[in-house]
Amino acid sequence: KAHPQKAGVQKQACMLIRNLVAHGQAFSKPILDLGAEALIMQARSAHRDCEDVAKAALRDLGCHVELRELWTGQRGNLAP
């Protein structure tokens, strides 16, 4: 909450939350009750660098998150 514009702080916070709940599901409800889902979503949309860790934190909190990359319809080379 205190540093929403600092990408590094937001990324570390997402990693902390992910690690807490991945190793102890008892932390999920209290963390969610404090508004973590909305804060993680804000970090995810504000900082591209937080995308992967934010998704991991949301996933481990039991929140809905799209984990697969959707097909963009662009064609590219499969081999060099």
N, C-alpha and C positions, 0 to 999 in steps of 0.2 A: 504493500500500500504506500509506503513512504517514498519510493523511488520509481514511479512508473515509467519515467523516460530513460532510465539507465538499463540498457539491454543486458549488460553483464550481470547486474543485480537480479533482474527478472529471470534470466536463464538459470542462475544459481538457485534462486528460490524454487523454480520448477523442479530442478534436479533434487533439491532437498525434500520437497513434498513427495516426489516419486519414490525416493529411497525410503522415506518413512513408511509410506503405505505399502510398498512392495514387501517389506519385511515385517509389517505388523498391521493387519487390516483393522485393528481396533482404533487406529488413528484416523481412519477415513471419515467417519461421521463427524467427529469434532472439527476436523479440518474443513469439511464441507459446510458445517454450520457457521463457520467464520467467514464464509463467502469465497472460498478458494476457487470454486469453479469459474465464477465471473472474473476474478482477478487473473486466472490463468488464461482465460479466453482473451482478455484485454492484452496481456503480454504477447500472446500468440499473434494477434492482429497488428500490434504496434511494432513488433520486432521480428523480422524474418529469421533471425538467428535463434529464436526461441522455439521455432516450429516443432522440431523433433522432441525436445524435452517437454514441451507443453503437452503434446499428444501423449507422451508416455505417462506424464503425471495424471492427465485426465483419464486415460485408460485404467491406470491402477487405482484411481479413486472410484472407478465404476461409472464414470460419466460417458455419455455417448460421444464418440469421436470417429471420424472417418480416417482409417489408417492406410488405405490404399490410394495410390495415385490414379486419378481418373484419366482415361485415354483422352488425349488432346486433339486427336484427329490429324496430327502432323506426321508426315512421313520422314523417316531418317534411315541412314545406313545401319545395318546390323553388324557389318564387319568392315574393317578398314580396307 
